[in-house]
Amino acid sequence: MDKTSSNAAASATQTQQVARKPSDAPERIGKYEIRGEIGRGSCGIVYKGFDPFVARDVAIKVAQQDPKKMSGTSAEQSHSSFFIEARAAGMLQHPHIVSTYDAGAEGAFNYIVMEYIDGDTLMPLCRKKGPRAPVDQVIDIAFKCAKALDFSHSKGVLHRDIKPSNIMMTKDGVPKIMDFSIAEINAQPGGMTGIVGSPMYMAPEQIRNEQLGPTTDLYALGAVIYHLLAGEAPFYAEEVKKLFMLIKSQPAPSLQIIRPELPVQICEIVDRLLSKDPQDRYHSGGELATALTRLSDKLKTADKQISRRENRDSLRRLNFFNTFSDDEIDEIIKAGSMQTYQAGQTIIEEDAQENALYLLALGSAEVRKKGKPISTFSKGDAFGEVGFLTKAKRTASVVASSSALALKLNATLMDQLSQDCQLKFYKVFTELLIYRLSMTSAKLSAKS
């Protein structure tokens, strides 16, 4: 298989130095100016180029053919493989597949002009000792790659070499599949024969040199997802022969044992993708994408439920809510908003106008008048009651003096509450006002 640093194709990866132009590089290929070299391998070079007609950077993959080094048969196979790659990539215009703009021949080499991705492959996210990508990011990568493969398969193109180094990530975190150098187009004759691909991500049927299909690419995507989650490929051995034997006969080490904190559902999806029998896997990229969407929705719902429960528990501990049921507290949270503040962050701005009441659920805050501290609030305190009633200008600022969590209630949204909940809220709110007035009166009396 050609390792034309297909890992580097269409990329000036963040882990590499800026592409530099070697002395033997041509000044241009076709209409494209050559700006530097991105990578090279046994069968060619990838250059960073520039298209002056549309003023954009491009990646140019060049397959050199040196008659002195290649027999007539190997040169013919190389030409055929290159033609298949160009055709396969050119058929696939998809947001999660690296775009192909042009292809041609010049002198002793053929070339493919591709989208230039200023980003990196998935390899940094697969490092064993590196930080693991968040589960939601892995699901997003898997979903978008599944959609790309579904599109590719619908066009009759099998990639046959899905692996972390063949999936680019843009700086915005968008995955894009690249390198169709060993792709198969509707079982078209004339391409590479025998066992081809990257051993650690090959499906059992690929190793046996049997009939391949969409599930073969999905197996490889499953191995990539496993690598992202576990920090290692599902199978590894020093000798390729032993590696192939493991892939054909042994189950992958359990993700749930390696990382017990992972959601069971993502482990189940990966297990199904790595099934030895192609019939036991997801039958299409679309089916896999649907399963990943359901899992993502389920995890988001669970996160919201956990967050809502944690917020309710924080408010339940405040005296203000002693007489409220859990359902009534949920009503109030839904009508208002739970907001977090870092130390030094302003909660209320002096002279601002807003009809909102704040209840401090966690942390502490300082009241400042023209920048000078005059009093403090702690967990359970309410403030902003005058603005809540009259939307008058704030007479002082309130600034978090530690990490804080506060419930913000806007007076205009209180009618969203049920009648019973409103009555209970305004009863407690009135008691708060009476308490504040009595404390103020006591202070004035003490001063006089």
N, C-alpha and C positions, 0 to 999 in steps of 0.2 A: 504493500500500500504506500502511496505517495505521502511523505510527511513534509510536504512543502511548507513547512510551518504553516499548514492550514490552520494551526492554532493562532497564527498571527494574521491570517488573511482578513482583509477588510477591517484591520484594527491597528491603532497605535496605542497599545495597551498601556494602562497606567503603571504597570510593573516594569515596562520596558523604558529604555531611554528614548528620547526623541529620535525619530527615524533619521538616519544619516545616509548621505549619498556616497556609495563606494566609488572608487576610481574607475571600475570597469562598467559602471552603470551607463546605459544610453542616455542621451540628453532628452529624448522623447521616444514614445512608442505611438505610432499613428499621430493623432492630433494631441495626445496627452503628454504634458511636461512631466518629467520624472523629478521628484523632490527628495526622495530618500528611499532607503530599504527598510521594510518592516520585518521580513523574515525570509529564510531560504531553507531548502531541503534537497533531497536527492534528485528530484525531478523538476525543480524550478525555483523561482523567486517571487516574492510578493513585494511590490514597490508601492510607496505612497506617491500618488500622481495628482495632477491638477488638470481639470478640463477647462480651458480658457473660454470655450464657447458659452458655457453656462456658469462659469466662475464658481466651481465647487471642487473640493478635494475628493479624490477617488482612491480605491485600492486596485492595483493591477496585478493579477496573478499571471505569471509568465511561465509557460511550459517550454523549456529549452529542449531542442533536439540536436544532439551532436552526433552526426553520422559515424564519427570515429569511435564513439563509446557505445553506440546502440546498433544491434543487428537489425536487419530489415524487418523481421517479425516484431521485435520489441518496439521499434520505432512506429510501426503500423498500429500496434496495440496502444501505445502512448497517444498517438493521434486520435484513435477511436475513443479512448477513455476521456480525453480532453473534450472532444466533440460532445460526448454524452453529458459531461459535467456542464458545459456551456448551455446545452439544450435544456437540461433539467432545471438549472438555476433560472434560466430565462423564462421558463413556463410559470414560475412561482412568484407572483407579485402579491405579497402578504405582509401586513405590518410586523409580523414576528419571524420573518425570513429576510436575511440580508439580500437586498435588491441587486440584480444584475442589470447593468446599463448597456453593455456593449461586449462584443467578442470579435476577434479577427486574427489574421496571420500577418506576420511581418518578418521577412528574412528567415532566420533559422528557428523562429519560435512562434508559438501560438499564444494568445493572451485573452484574458477575460477581465473586463472592467466592472468593478463592484462598488457598492455603497461603502464609504469609508466610515467606520464606527470609532468614534473617540470614546473608548471605554475599555472594558476588560472582559475576559472570558469568565466562566463560572469557577475556574480553578482556585482563585483566592478564597472563595466561600467553601471549598472542599478540603482545605488544609486541616489535617488531624488536630494540630495544636492551636489552630486559629479559632476565633469565636464562631459559633454556629449561627447560621442565619435564622431569624425568627420564623416560626412555623407559618405565619400568615404570608411571609415573603416567599417561602418555598412553595406554598400552595399557589400563589400568584404566578410564579415562574412556571410551575408544572402546568397550570391551566392554559397559559398563553402558548407554551410549547405544544401542548396537546391540540389546541386549535390550529396551530401552524401545521402539525403533522396531519391532522384531519384534512386540511386543505391540500397538502402535498399528495396525500394518498388518493384524494378525489380526482387528481390530475394524472393518476397512474404512476407517481414517482415515489419509490422507496428510498429513503436516505441511506440506510445500512451502516451508518457510522455516527449515531447520536452518542455524544460523550460531553463532559464538562467543557473541554477545550474547543468544542465545536458549537458552543452556545455563547454568544456575546451578550454582555449587559451594557447598555448605554449608560451615560452618566445620570440619566433620569430613571434608571432602574428598569428599563424595558428590555426583555430578553429577545434575541434574534438568532435563529438557527442559521448556520453557515456551512460551507464546504460540502458540496454534493459531488465530490470527486470520484466516489465509488457508488453513486446512486444507480438505481435500476429503473428504467422507464418502460413500463408494460412488458417486463421480461425481454427487453430489446437485445438481440444478439450483438456480439462484437465488443461487449464491455469486459470488465475484469472477470476472470473465471477462478474457481477454487474458493478457498476460505479467505474472505477479505473482511476487514473491520478492525476494531480495537478490542483485543482479547478480553479485558476486564468488563466490557459492557455488551459482549456478544450474547445473543440468546442461544439456548441449546440447539435449536434447529439450524442456526447459522454455523455452529461448530460442526454439525453433522453434514453440512453442505446439502441440506434438504431444501424443499420449496419454502421461500420466504414470503411474508405478507405484512400488512399493516401492524399486526401484533408483534412482529419482530422489532420494529422501531419502538413500539410501546414498551416492550421489555427493556430496551436500552434506556428509555426515558425513566422507567422505574428504577434502574440501577443508578441513574444520575440523581434522582430524588433521594434514594437511599444514601448515596455519598454525601449529599448536602446535609442530611439529617444526622448521619452517624460520624462523618469525618473520615470515612474510609469506604472503599467500594465493597459491594456485597461479597465478592470472592477475591482472594489474592493468593498467589503462590509464586515462588521464584522461577519455576519452570513452567513454560506455557502448557506443556502436556498435562502437568498436574492441575493447573488452573482450569483447563478444559474439562478434566475429569470432575472437578468440584462443581463446575457450572452445570454439567449434564446430570449429576447424580445427587448432589447435596443441597438441602435447603439453606438459604442465606441465614446467617446469625440473626436472631430475633432483635428487631429494633426496639421492642418493648423492654427487653432486658438491657440493651445498651443504653437506652434513654427512657426510663420508666415514666418520666414526666410528660412524654409526648401523648397527644390525644390518641386513643385506641383506633379511631377511624382512619387516621393517616397511615398508621401501621398496617391496617387491613388493606388499604388501597395499594400500598407498596407490595405487600405479600401477594396480592392478586396479579399485579403487573409482572412479578418475578416467577410466576407459575411456570413449571417445566413444560406443561402442555399448552400450546398456543390457544386452544379452545377454552381454557380456564381463565384467560386474561380478558381484559376489556377488548371488545371486538373492534373498536374504532376510537380515534382521538376524540370524536364528539361525545361518545359514551363516557370516556374518562373525564372530559371537561365537565360534563353534567354532574358526575360524582364529586368532583372537586368543588363545584359551585355549591352543591348541597352541604358539603362539609364546611365550607367557608361561612355560609349562612348560619349553620348550626353553632359554630364557634363564636360568631359575632353575637348571636342571640344569647349564648351562655355568658359571654363577657358582659353584656348589658344587664343580664339578670344578677350576676355577681356584683357589678357596680351599683345597681339599684339597691340590692340587699345591704351592701356595705354602707351606702349613704343613709339608708333607713336606720341601720343600727347606730350610726353616728348621731342621728337626730333623736333616736329613742332615748339616748342617755341624757338628753337635755331636759331640765325642769319644764321648759315651755311646752313640751309634748307629753307630759305625764298622763293627761286624760285622753290622748288620741290613740285610736287603734292603728294597727299596721296599715290597713287599707287607707285610712285617712291621711297617714303620713305619706303614703305613696301618691295620693291625690295632690298633696301640697308640693311634693318634689316634681311631679309632672307639670304643675302650673308654674313653678319657679325654675330655678337652675342652681345646681351645686357647682361652686367655682373654687378653684384652688389658687393660692397666692404664695409666692416666694417671699422670704424676708426682705423688707424694703419696698415691696410692691404696693402701690396705692390701691386701696379698696374704694374709698370715697374721696373725691377731689373737692377741695374747698371752693365755694362759689358755683359749683356745678348744680344743675337742676335735674332731678330725677325723682320719681315717686316710688322709691324702692326701700324695702326694709331688709336688713341683713341680720342673720342669726349665725353666730360664730360656733361651728360644730367642733372644730379642732384648732389648736394653736392660740396665739395671742395677737393683739393689735394695739397701736398707740394712737391717741387722738392728738392732733397737732393744729394749733392756731397760728397762722402766719409762720409756719415752720417750727414753732416752739411746742414741745410736748406739754400737754396739760392734764392728761389722764390716760388710763389703759383699759382695755377690754380683754377678757379671758374667755375660755370655753364656756358656752352657755349664755353669754351676753347677747343682747339684741341692740342694734343701733340703726339710726336713720328713720325713726318713727315719725318725726315731724315732716320730713320730706314725703314719706309714705302717705300721709294724710293730706298734705297741702301742695306738694311739688314745689315747696319753697327752696330758695338757694341754700346749699349746704353752708353752714357757718364755720365748719372746721373740716380738716382732712382726717381720714382714718388710714393708717399705713400698717401693713402686717409687720410685726416685730419678730415673727418666726414663720415657718411654713404653716399655712392656715387653710382651713376648709370652711366655707361659708355658704349658707343657703340664701339666695337672693330672691325676694318676692316682690314683684311689681304689682302695684295696686290695681292697674287696669286689667290684670289677668285673674284677679281673684274670683270673678264671676264664673270661671271654669270649674270651681269647686262645687260639690253638691251643697244643697242648702244646709244640711246638718253640719257639714264640715266647716262651712263659712261661719255659722253661728258659734261653733266651738272656737274657731280661730279668733273671731272678734271679741269673744268673751275673755280669752287669755290675753289678747292684745290690750284690751281695756284695763285689765288688772295690771299689766305691765306699765301702762301710762299712769295709772293711779299711784303705783309704787314709785315711779320716777318723780312725779309731782310731790309726793310726800317727802322723799329724800331731799329734793331741792328746797322745800319749805323748811325742813329741819336744818339744813346747812345755813340758810338765810337767817333763821332764828338764832342759831349759834353765833353767827357773826355779829348780829345786832345786840 
